[in-house]
Amino acid sequence: MQDEKYPVPDSGNSPLGFSLNRREFLKISGSGIFVWFTLGPSALLAQNRPPSPPQPELPSDFNAFLRIGEDGRVSCFTGKIEMGQGVITSLAQMLADELDVSVDVVTLVMGDTDLCPWDMGTFGSRTTRFFGPPLRQAGAEARSVLLELASEKLETPVEKLAVGNGIIWDTRNKGKRISYAELVQGKRIERQVTRPVAVKKPSEFKIMGKSMTRRDSLDKVTGKAQYAGDIRVPGMLYAKILRPPAHGAKLSQVDVSEAKQVEGVLIIQEGDLIAALHPYPDVAAAALTKVKATYVKPESSLNENNIFDHLLKVAPAGESIGAGGDLKTGEQQAIGIIDETYLDGYVAHAPMEPHTAVVAIEGDRAIVWPSSQAPFTAKKEAAEALGIPADRVRVISPFVGGGFGGKSRNLQFVEAARLAKLSGKPVQVAWSREEEFFYDSFRPAAVVKIRSGLDEKGNISFWDYHVYFAGQRGAEQFYNIPHHRTLAHGASWTGAPGSHPFATGAWRAPGNNTNTFARESHIDIMAVKARMDPVAFRLRHLADAKMRRLLEAAAEKFGWRAAIAPSGRGCGVACGIDAGTYVVTMAEVTVDQQTGNVQVKRVLCAQDMGLAINPDGATIQMEGCITMGLGYALAETIRFKGGEILDNNFDSYHIPRFSWLPRIETLIMDNRESPPQGGGEPGIVTMGGVLANAIHDAVGVRMRRMPMTPERIKEAMRST
């Protein structure tokens, strides 16, 4: 079925060509068992998303479907995408286990909007938590249908049948057997999961909970895997686009006459969209340098240092996240008040793969290959840019080379769509690293203010928490404090109008990194005031049995030795909750007192994530979170002047290097009786807090602003 003119990436994500839409696929798909399923209203509500819009000729309320074909292969069609988080493996494990088939016969068709039902997008560590349960139920429903067919065919009661590896047999006569493939020959059976279906108990798992090599690993390490930048279609032009020098700058004059003289270059000019297009990207880039443009930049005195005062001035009234007891009573009980402010700057996503898209138009239809976390959003926005109905736009999702939240906001496929329409040719827009840093939706700068007190017994008597522009994720109170209040001022992603000088958006575990840094730093400050070891102080204030168990297990594996900070050892601890997963991180650091440089020697990350579908995959995500967390905690920050971005490449924007990496240890609690929780983000949220606490334990300085650069640490040591 491969369309030779318009290729589909050979990534296992979509096996079909351009000309085949979902309805046509269903018409020609022939025999098989089809099971439609939905996340259900409660799951959609939990994601703050509406139910999926109706799809013509299909059940109106489903989000995915699976098919068992005449060859015995199982295909699952979902709008989710694979961007390195590993769901292409873990989802296949879940489905294979419920169906009693080998993972090798399961294919995931992901992010193809002509074949897959509507989906909200892939972010928030939600795929396993919200999509996994109905996927398992669909597998169980299909298995039930197959058992009914086998019962009839083998003339054996269902309760006397057993299943394994796609084969059903009579337990009284093992020679009496039939395969899934044989059962579906010449049949077309459609079911919709409309009620809870019994799924396997953990004791029955054969595939879930066992480590498995990621299915995309070989393709990725050999270069076979395709990304949006690898897509080539006949007649495709590469586009290089004129960019303003600062956010908010207005084009006042432009002269493209010299650029038009470059042989073979097509210059497109529509309003402020000015681009050079050519079959070779370097020629297009060279032509763009010949465009003479003048911009008027807005006046602004904002920069990375005074932005925090600005945010406090423009912040809206706080929204209550949680409260208990009475703050005045708690304050009266306190014998000492601790009032601190914590700051966190703008951070870029900096994925290996920059934002990229290819758009091809043929007749009244278009196809888009985007690096996007939200294919159906891409479909809608591309349709608007092209001025055609959305049902005439097909999005095919290749692998995405890292998203971290940044590729849920995509301008590049809108640019590619506009240029494809204006040029009449397929167009690829691939942002340069400089464009990536300029147009990225940064993690918002934020401020957290905490006022708290200790009573005469060394217990926390009250806790008054205000977060500005990081939002509520991770701000929720989980320590046992009798009098407390938590308020969030301003949205975590976009902020109030006029709050940020450029676009901000979701960044891996949005807001939780900032909130956990502030909370866990403050807890350590209180432990020092109470003259207690930080682990013992936390345990004293933890009524949550799950967090207590995890903290105790982490302390045992780390070999934590009780001491009042600063002990000079350089050991820190931090606790957090994200995406339903509990996290405890412990770290050991050394600090060069001459330079302020931090060397992280060891990090232990312990997680209770319920059932870990693929423990190896979960471990990889934890290790990635630790590595990425080193960056935002110790180095990564965007410097700017008004709307001008001063860091536009890795020469000045410092991400972690291999030489930074500590000894990394992971601990996944055995909790397979609990539903699986998020795994792509939780491990990162504690990194700021644990390193701040370890630095304090090492040299006695309290860092209240991230990133904790050598210069800031050195200045803090001088001021002590």
C-alpha positions in Angstrom: 0.0 0.0 0.0 3.0 2.3 0.1 2.5 5.4 -2.1 5.7 5.8 -4.1 5.2 9.6 -4.6 4.6 10.5 -0.9 6.7 8.4 1.5 5.6 7.4 4.9 8.5 7.3 7.4 9.8 3.8 7.9 9.5 4.0 11.7 6.7 1.5 12.4 4.4 4.4 13.0 2.3 4.2 9.8 2.3 1.5 7.1 0.1 3.3 4.5 0.5 5.9 1.8 -0.8 9.4 1.1 -3.8 8.6 -0.9 -5.5 6.3 1.6 -7.7 7.9 4.3 -9.2 6.2 7.3 -12.6 5.5 5.8 -11.0 4.0 2.7 -8.8 1.9 4.9 -11.7 0.5 6.8 -13.5 -0.3 3.5 -10.7 -2.3 2.1 -9.3 -3.7 5.3 -11.5 -6.8 4.9 -11.6 -9.5 7.5 -10.6 -9.1 11.1 -11.7 -8.2 14.5 -12.0 -4.5 15.2 -12.4 -3.1 18.7 -13.1 0.6 19.2 -12.3 2.2 22.6 -12.2 5.5 24.3 -10.4 7.1 27.2 -13.9 7.8 28.7 -15.3 11.0 30.1 -13.5 10.7 33.4 -10.1 10.4 31.9 -10.7 13.2 29.4 -12.0 15.3 32.3 -8.8 14.6 34.2 -6.8 15.9 31.3 -9.0 19.0 31.0 -9.9 18.0 27.5 -13.3 17.6 25.8 -14.4 14.3 24.4 -13.3 13.6 20.9 -15.3 15.1 18.0 -17.4 12.7 16.0 -15.7 11.0 13.0 -17.8 10.2 10.0 -18.8 6.5 9.5 -17.2 5.6 12.8 -18.3 5.4 16.5 -18.5 9.0 17.7 -16.8 8.7 21.1 -13.7 6.6 20.6 -10.0 7.6 20.8 -8.4 4.5 19.3 -9.0 1.1 17.8 -7.3 -2.2 17.4 -7.5 -4.7 14.6 -6.6 -8.4 14.5 -6.1 -9.4 10.9 -6.2 -12.7 9.0 -2.4 -13.0 9.3 -2.8 -12.9 13.1 -1.1 -9.6 13.4 -2.4 -7.0 15.8 -2.5 -3.3 14.9 -3.4 -0.5 17.3 -4.3 2.9 15.8 -3.7 5.8 18.1 -3.1 9.5 17.8 -0.3 9.3 20.3 3.3 9.8 19.0 6.7 8.5 19.9 9.3 11.1 20.8 11.8 9.1 22.8 9.6 8.4 25.8 9.2 4.7 24.8 5.5 4.2 24.5 5.9 2.5 21.2 7.2 -0.4 23.3 5.2 -0.2 26.6 1.9 0.2 24.8 2.7 -2.9 22.7 3.5 -4.8 25.9 0.2 -3.9 27.5 -1.8 -5.0 24.4 0.2 -8.1 23.8 -0.2 -9.3 27.4 -4.0 -8.8 27.4 -4.3 -10.6 24.1 -1.8 -13.4 24.9 0.3 -12.8 21.8 4.0 -12.0 21.3 5.0 -8.4 21.3 6.5 -9.0 17.9 3.1 -9.4 16.2 1.9 -6.0 17.5 2.1 -2.9 15.4 1.4 0.6 16.6 0.1 3.0 14.0 0.7 6.3 15.6 -0.2 9.9 14.9 -1.6 9.5 11.4 -4.7 11.7 11.3 -6.3 9.9 8.3 -6.1 6.5 10.0 -6.1 7.2 13.7 -8.9 8.7 15.7 -8.7 12.2 17.3 -6.3 12.5 20.2 -5.4 15.5 22.4 -1.7 15.1 21.9 1.3 13.4 23.7 2.4 15.3 26.8 2.1 15.4 30.6 3.2 11.7 31.1 -0.4 10.8 30.4 -0.2 8.1 27.7 0.4 5.2 30.0 -1.8 6.5 32.8 -4.9 7.5 30.7 -4.5 5.6 27.4 -3.1 2.4 28.9 -6.2 1.2 30.9 -8.7 1.4 28.0 -6.1 -0.1 25.7 -5.9 -3.1 28.0 -9.6 -3.4 28.1 -9.8 -3.4 24.3 -7.3 -6.2 24.3 -9.3 -8.1 26.8 -12.5 -7.6 24.8 -10.8 -8.9 21.6 -9.5 -11.9 23.5 -13.0 -12.6 24.8 -14.4 -12.5 21.2 -11.6 -14.9 20.0 -12.4 -17.3 22.9 -16.1 -17.3 21.9 -15.2 -18.0 18.3 -12.8 -20.8 19.4 -15.4 -22.3 21.6 -17.8 -22.6 18.7 -15.1 -23.9 16.3 -13.6 -26.4 18.7 -16.9 -27.3 20.3 -15.4 -26.7 23.7 -16.8 -24.5 26.5 -14.9 -21.3 27.0 -13.9 -22.2 30.5 -12.1 -25.3 29.2 -10.0 -23.2 26.8 -6.5 -21.8 27.3 -4.6 -19.2 25.3 -0.9 -18.6 24.6 1.0 -16.8 21.9 -2.0 -16.4 19.7 -3.1 -20.0 19.9 -6.2 -21.3 21.7 -6.4 -24.9 22.8 -8.6 -27.3 24.7 -7.0 -27.9 28.1 -8.3 -31.5 28.1 -6.8 -32.2 24.6 -3.9 -30.0 23.6 -4.0 -31.3 20.1 -7.3 -29.6 19.7 -6.2 -26.1 18.9 -6.7 -23.1 16.6 -4.9 -19.8 16.0 -6.2 -16.3 16.0 -5.4 -16.0 12.3 -7.6 -19.1 11.5 -10.4 -17.7 13.6 -10.7 -14.4 11.8 -10.5 -15.9 8.3 -13.4 -14.5 6.2 -15.0 -12.8 9.2 -15.4 -9.1 10.0 -16.4 -8.5 13.6 -16.7 -5.1 15.2 -17.0 -4.4 18.9 -17.0 -1.1 20.9 -15.9 -1.2 24.5 -18.7 0.6 26.3 -18.4 -1.0 29.7 -15.6 -1.9 32.1 -14.0 -5.1 30.9 -12.1 -7.4 33.2 -8.3 -7.3 32.6 -5.6 -9.5 33.9 -4.4 -9.5 37.4 -0.8 -8.7 38.1 -0.2 -12.4 39.0 -1.2 -13.3 35.4 1.2 -10.9 33.6 3.7 -12.5 31.3 4.9 -9.4 29.5 3.9 -6.3 31.5 6.4 -5.6 34.3 9.3 -7.2 32.5 12.1 -5.3 30.9 12.2 -5.2 27.2 14.6 -3.6 24.7 12.9 -0.6 23.1 11.5 -1.5 19.7 12.8 1.7 18.1 16.3 1.4 19.5 18.0 -0.4 16.6 16.6 2.0 14.0 17.6 5.0 16.0 21.2 3.9 16.7 21.7 2.9 13.1 20.2 6.0 11.6 17.3 4.1 9.9 14.7 6.0 11.9 13.1 8.9 10.0 12.3 12.3 11.4 10.6 15.2 9.7 13.9 16.5 8.5 14.5 13.2 6.7 11.4 13.4 4.5 12.0 14.0 0.8 9.3 14.4 -1.8 9.6 15.1 -5.5 10.1 18.8 -6.3 10.6 19.8 -2.6 12.1 23.2 -1.9 14.0 24.1 1.3 12.8 27.4 2.8 14.9 29.9 4.8 12.9 32.6 6.4 13.8 36.2 7.3 13.6 36.6 11.1 13.3 39.8 13.2 16.1 40.7 15.5 13.8 40.8 18.6 10.4 39.6 19.7 7.9 42.4 18.9 10.1 44.0 16.2 8.2 45.4 13.2 9.5 45.3 9.6 9.7 48.8 8.3 11.7 48.4 5.0 12.8 45.5 2.9 14.7 45.1 -0.4 14.7 41.6 -1.9 16.1 42.6 -5.4 19.6 41.3 -4.8 18.3 38.0 -3.4 16.1 37.5 -6.5 19.3 37.5 -8.6 20.5 34.2 -7.1 20.0 31.6 -9.8 17.2 29.1 -9.1 16.0 30.8 -5.9 12.3 31.6 -5.4 11.7 34.6 -3.2 8.3 34.6 -1.4 7.0 37.8 0.1 3.6 37.9 1.8 3.3 40.6 4.5 6.0 39.9 7.0 6.6 36.4 5.7 9.8 36.7 3.5 11.6 33.5 2.5 14.1 32.2 0.1 13.3 28.8 -1.4 15.6 26.5 -3.4 16.2 22.7 -4.0 19.4 23.0 -1.9 19.2 24.5 1.6 22.6 26.1 1.6 21.7 28.1 -1.6 18.4 29.2 0.0 20.4 30.3 3.1 22.9 32.2 1.0 20.2 34.0 -0.9 18.4 35.1 2.3 21.6 36.9 3.5 21.2 39.2 0.5 17.8 40.4 1.7 18.1 43.9 3.2 15.6 44.6 5.9 15.1 47.2 8.6 13.2 46.6 11.7 11.9 48.8 14.5 12.5 47.2 17.9 10.2 47.9 20.8 11.8 49.7 23.8 12.0 47.5 26.9 14.4 47.5 29.9 13.5 43.9 30.9 16.3 41.4 31.3 17.0 38.1 33.1 17.8 39.9 36.3 14.9 42.4 36.7 12.2 40.1 35.3 11.3 38.8 38.8 10.3 42.3 40.1 8.3 42.8 36.9 6.5 39.5 37.4 5.5 40.3 41.0 4.2 43.7 39.8 2.0 42.3 37.1 0.9 39.1 38.9 -2.9 38.6 39.3 -4.5 37.6 42.5 -3.8 34.1 43.7 -6.0 31.1 43.0 -6.3 28.7 45.9 -4.7 25.3 45.3 -5.2 24.0 48.8 -5.7 25.1 52.4 -6.2 23.7 55.9 -6.4 24.9 59.4 -5.9 28.6 60.2 -2.7 30.5 59.3 -3.1 33.0 62.1 -3.4 30.2 64.7 -0.3 28.5 63.2 1.7 31.8 63.3 0.8 32.3 66.9 2.1 28.8 67.7 5.4 29.5 65.9 8.5 30.5 67.9 10.4 31.4 64.8 9.2 32.7 61.3 11.1 31.8 58.1 10.4 34.0 55.1 12.1 33.2 51.9 11.9 34.0 48.1 13.0 31.6 45.4 13.7 32.6 41.8 13.8 30.6 38.6 14.7 31.9 35.1 13.7 31.2 31.6 14.8 27.9 30.1 14.8 26.6 26.5 13.7 23.1 25.5 16.8 22.7 23.3 15.8 19.4 21.7 18.3 17.6 19.5 15.8 17.8 16.6 14.8 21.5 15.9 11.2 22.2 14.9 10.8 20.9 11.3 7.9 20.2 8.9 7.3 19.2 5.3 4.1 20.2 3.6 3.0 18.9 0.2 -0.2 20.0 -1.7 -1.8 18.0 -4.4 -5.1 19.2 -5.8 -7.4 20.0 -3.0 -5.6 17.9 -0.4 -2.4 18.4 1.6 -0.1 16.2 3.6 2.0 17.3 6.6 5.0 15.6 8.1 5.7 17.6 11.3 7.9 17.2 14.4 4.9 17.7 16.6 3.5 16.4 19.9 0.0 17.1 18.7 -0.8 15.8 15.2 -4.5 16.8 15.3 -3.6 20.3 16.4 -1.1 20.4 13.4 -3.9 19.2 11.1 -6.2 22.1 12.3 -3.6 24.8 12.1 -2.2 23.7 8.7 -5.8 23.6 7.3 -6.3 27.2 8.5 -3.0 28.3 7.0 -3.9 26.7 3.7 -7.5 27.9 3.7 -9.0 24.4 3.2 -11.2 22.1 5.3 -9.3 20.1 7.9 -10.6 16.8 6.5 -8.5 17.5 3.4 -5.3 17.7 5.5 -3.5 14.5 6.5 -0.8 14.6 9.1 1.7 11.7 9.2 3.9 11.6 12.3 7.5 10.5 11.9 9.5 10.0 15.0 9.9 13.2 17.0 13.5 13.9 18.2 12.6 15.2 21.7 9.7 17.4 22.6 9.7 18.2 26.4 6.5 20.2 25.9 8.0 22.5 23.3 6.6 20.7 20.3 3.0 21.0 21.4 3.4 24.6 20.1 4.5 24.6 16.5 4.9 27.5 14.1 7.0 25.7 11.6 4.3 23.7 9.9 2.2 26.8 9.6 5.1 28.5 7.9 5.7 25.4 5.6 2.0 25.3 4.7 1.9 29.0 3.8 5.0 28.7 1.7 3.8 25.5 0.0 0.6 27.3 -1.0 2.4 30.4 -2.3 5.1 28.5 -4.2 3.0 25.6 -5.5 5.8 23.2 -4.4 6.3 20.9 -1.5 8.3 22.8 1.1 10.4 21.9 4.1 10.9 24.3 7.0 13.7 23.2 9.3 14.6 25.8 12.0 18.3 26.5 12.5 19.6 26.2 16.1 19.4 30.1 16.2 15.8 30.0 15.2 15.0 27.3 17.7 16.3 29.4 20.5 14.6 32.5 19.3 11.1 31.0 18.6 11.1 28.4 21.4 8.3 28.8 23.9 10.5 29.0 27.0 9.8 27.7 30.4 8.5 30.8 32.2 10.5 32.7 34.7 8.8 32.4 38.1 8.9 33.5 41.7 7.9 31.5 44.8 7.5 33.1 48.2 7.2 30.9 51.3 6.5 32.0 54.8 6.5 29.3 57.5 7.1 28.7 61.2 8.3 26.1 63.7 6.7 25.5 67.1 8.6 24.8 70.3 8.7 21.1 69.5 10.4 21.6 66.1 7.3 20.9 64.1 6.0 23.0 61.2 3.2 25.1 62.7 2.1 26.9 59.5 3.0 27.1 55.8 2.0 30.0 53.5 3.0 29.3 49.9 2.7 31.7 46.9 3.8 30.8 43.5 4.0 33.3 40.7 3.8 32.1 37.0 4.9 28.5 37.6 1.4 27.3 38.2 0.0 24.7 40.6 1.8 21.5 39.3 4.0 20.4 42.2 2.8 23.2 44.5 0.3 21.0 46.2 1.0 20.3 49.9 1.9 16.7 50.9 3.7 17.3 54.2 1.7 17.0 57.4 1.2 20.7 58.4 -1.8 21.7 60.5 -2.2 25.2 59.2 -1.4 25.8 55.5 -2.3 27.7 52.4 -1.1 27.4 48.8 -1.9 30.1 46.2 -1.0 30.2 42.5 -0.6 33.6 40.9 -0.7 33.5 37.1 -0.9 30.6 34.7 2.1 28.4 34.4 2.5 28.4 30.7 1.3 31.6 29.0 1.1 34.0 32.0 -1.1 37.1 32.2 -1.0 39.5 29.2 2.2 41.5 29.3 3.8 39.3 31.9 6.5 37.7 29.7 8.5 39.5 26.9 8.3 36.4 24.6 6.3 33.2 24.3 6.4 30.7 27.2 5.0 27.3 27.4 5.1 23.8 28.9 8.6 22.5 29.8 9.1 18.9 31.0 6.9 18.6 34.1 5.6 22.2 33.7 6.0 24.2 36.9 6.9 21.3 39.1 10.7 21.8 38.8 10.2 25.4 40.1 7.8 24.4 42.9 9.7 21.4 44.1 13.0 23.4 44.1 11.3 26.0 46.3 9.4 23.6 48.6 12.3 21.2 49.2 14.8 24.0 49.7 12.5 25.6 52.3 12.0 22.2 54.1 15.7 21.9 54.4 16.0 25.4 55.9 13.4 24.5 58.4 15.2 21.3 59.3 18.3 23.3 60.0 16.3 25.7 62.2 14.9 22.6 64.0 18.4 21.2 64.4 17.4 18.0 62.7 18.7 15.8 60.0 16.8 16.6 56.7 15.6 13.0 56.2 14.4 12.7 59.8 12.7 16.1 59.6 10.8 15.0 56.5 9.7 11.7 58.0 8.4 13.5 61.1 6.1 15.5 58.8 5.1 12.7 56.4 1.8 11.0 57.0 1.7 9.7 53.5 2.6 6.0 53.8 3.7 5.8 50.2 6.2 8.7 50.4 7.5 7.5 53.8 8.1 4.0 52.4 9.9 5.5 49.4 12.0 7.9 51.5 13.1 5.1 53.8 14.0 2.8 50.9 16.0 5.6 49.2 17.9 6.4 52.4 18.8 2.7 52.9 20.0 2.2 49.4 21.9 5.6 49.4 23.5 4.8 52.7 22.2 8.0 54.2 23.9 9.0 57.5 22.0 11.3 59.7 23.5 14.7 60.3 22.5 18.4 60.7 23.3 20.4 57.6 25.8 21.8 56.7 27.8 18.7 57.5 30.5 19.3 54.9 29.7 16.0 53.2 27.7 17.5 50.3 24.7 15.3 50.6 21.1 16.4 49.8 17.6 15.0 49.6 14.4 16.1 47.9 10.9 14.6 47.6 8.3 15.3 44.9 5.1 14.0 43.2 4.5 14.3 39.5 2.0 12.6 37.1 0.9 10.3 40.0 4.5 9.1 40.6 6.3 9.6 43.9 9.9 10.5 43.7 12.8 10.7 46.2 16.2 11.9 45.0 19.4 11.9 47.0 22.7 13.4 45.7 26.3 13.9 46.7 28.3 16.8 45.4 31.6 18.6 45.8 32.0 22.4 45.4 35.2 24.0 44.4 35.5 26.9 46.9 37.8 28.9 44.5 35.6 28.7 41.4 32.1 27.8 42.8 32.0 24.9 40.3 29.7 22.0 41.4 30.7 18.4 40.6 27.8 16.0 41.1 29.4 12.8 42.2 26.4 10.5 42.7 22.6 10.7 42.3 20.0 8.1 43.4 16.5 8.5 42.1 13.8 6.3 43.7 10.3 6.1 42.3 7.0 4.6 43.1 5.2 4.6 39.8 2.7 1.8 40.5 3.2 -0.9 37.9 6.3 -0.3 35.8 5.2 -1.7 32.4 8.8 -1.8 31.1 11.3 -1.4 34.0 14.2 -0.9 31.6 12.3 1.9 29.8 11.4 3.5 33.1 15.0 3.4 34.1 16.1 5.1 30.9 13.6 7.8 31.5 14.8 8.4 35.1 18.4 8.6 33.9 17.4 11.1 31.2 15.5 13.2 33.8 18.5 13.2 36.0 20.8 14.3 33.2 18.4 17.0 31.9 17.9 18.1 35.5 21.5 18.9 35.9 21.1 21.5 33.2 18.2 23.5 34.6 19.6 23.3 38.1 23.2 24.3 37.4 23.6 26.0 34.1 20.7 26.6 31.7 19.2 30.1 31.5 18.1 32.4 28.8 19.7 35.9 28.8 17.7 38.6 27.1 17.3 42.3 26.6 13.7 43.2 26.0 12.6 41.0 23.2 16.2 40.2 22.0 17.4 36.7 22.9 21.1 36.8 23.8 21.7 33.0 23.9 21.0 31.5 20.5 23.3 28.4 20.4 25.1 26.0 22.6 28.2 28.2 22.8 26.6 30.3 25.5 23.5 28.2 26.4 25.1 25.4 28.4 23.4 22.0 28.6 24.9 19.1 30.5 28.1 17.5 29.1 29.3 13.9 29.6 31.9 15.2 32.0 29.2 16.4 34.3 27.5 13.1 34.7 27.6 11.5 38.1 27.2 7.9 39.1 23.5 7.4 38.5 21.5 4.8 40.5 17.7 4.1 40.2 15.2 2.4 42.4 11.8 1.4 41.2 9.5 0.3 44.0 7.7 -3.0 43.4 4.1 -1.8 43.4 2.6 -3.8 40.6 -0.8 -4.0 42.4 -1.2 -0.2 41.7 -2.1 1.2 38.3 0.9 2.5 36.2 1.6 6.2 36.6 3.7 8.7 34.6 7.3 7.9 33.9 8.6 10.5 31.4 8.8 13.5 33.7 8.8 12.8 37.5 12.5 12.1 37.9 13.4 15.6 36.8 11.3 17.6 39.3 13.5 17.0 42.3 16.9 17.8 40.7 16.9 21.5 41.6 15.9 20.9 45.2 18.3 18.0 45.8 21.3 19.9 44.4 20.5 23.1 46.3 20.3 21.1 49.5 23.5 19.2 48.7 25.4 22.4 47.9 24.3 23.9 51.2 25.4 20.7 53.0 28.8 21.0 51.3 29.7 24.6 51.8 26.9 26.1 53.9 25.5 28.5 51.4 21.8 28.5 50.5 21.1 29.0 46.8 17.6 30.6 46.2 17.9 31.1 42.5 18.3 28.7 39.6 20.4 28.0 37.8 23.0 27.7 40.5 25.9 28.7 38.4 29.5 28.8 39.6 29.4 32.6 39.6 26.3 32.7 41.8 27.7 30.1 44.2 31.0 31.9 44.4 29.3 35.2 45.2 27.1 33.5 47.8 30.2 32.1 49.5 31.9 35.5 49.5 28.7 37.0 51.1 28.5 34.4 53.8 
